[in-house]
Amino acid sequence: MLRTVWRQLLMFAHNALVYVAALAIFFAELDHPYATQSAAGACRADLICNPGLSPEWLLGLLGLALVLLNMTWLTLFFGIVSTRFRDFPQLINAIVRLLFYLTPIVWPIDQLLSPGGSRHALRAFVEPIIQLNPVYHLIQVVRGPFIGQLFSPWSFVVCAGMAILGWTVTLLLMRVYRARVSYWV
């Protein structure tokens, strides 16, 4: 379990070198407000204006700690369940793929939230789905501060609540089924 989390953290650290290099080169262009929907990046009244990089990027480190806490209990929980039910990993793969498409990873959230965005007409339908998506909050607590994007403190609350509730359920599951796990393998 910890090997999986550690491997992913090391991969993140190696990719973070690219972030640091890009930050060193382009910091002068990133430390002021910007809008992703504008061709020139200029802020206008009809667009969401992101604050740019500031000392708030340190909140990304707190977000990374929350993500690690959540990924650790998720790995342990799904490890126990997948040991008992052999077909469960296929279900997890399908759910992860669905959550990937429902999470603003490859499409910017500004398209949905900004009145001038190309997908603003879908906001009333899609925004509640995004807010109920735990993957969105896990990504946003790290991505938002690191790229100088607007981020909601609610995402930190959701991630902390997921960690508390998830660890509670996982530790109870481990306490009940610890002796049986070795027979399920």
Sequence and secondary structure as in RCSB ss.txt:
>XXXX:A:sequence
MLRTVWRQLLMFAHNALVYVAALAIFFAELDHPYATQSAAGACRADLICNPGLSPEWLLGLLGLALVLLNMTWLT
LFFGIVSTRFRDFPQLINAIVRLLFYLTPIVWPIDQLLSPGGSRHALRAFVEPIIQLNPVYHLIQVVRGPFIGQL
FSPWSFVVCAGMAILGWTVTLLLMRVYRARVSYWV
>XXXX:A:secstr
 HHHHHHHHHHHHHHHHHHHHHHHHHHHHHSS B TTSSS    TTS  B  S GGGGHHHHHHHHHHHHHHHHH
HHHHHHHHH TTHHHHHHHHHHHHHHHSTTSS THHHHSTTSTTGGGHHHHHHHHHT HHHHHHHHHHHHHTT  
  HHHHHHHHHHHHHHHHHHHHHHHHHHHHHHHH 
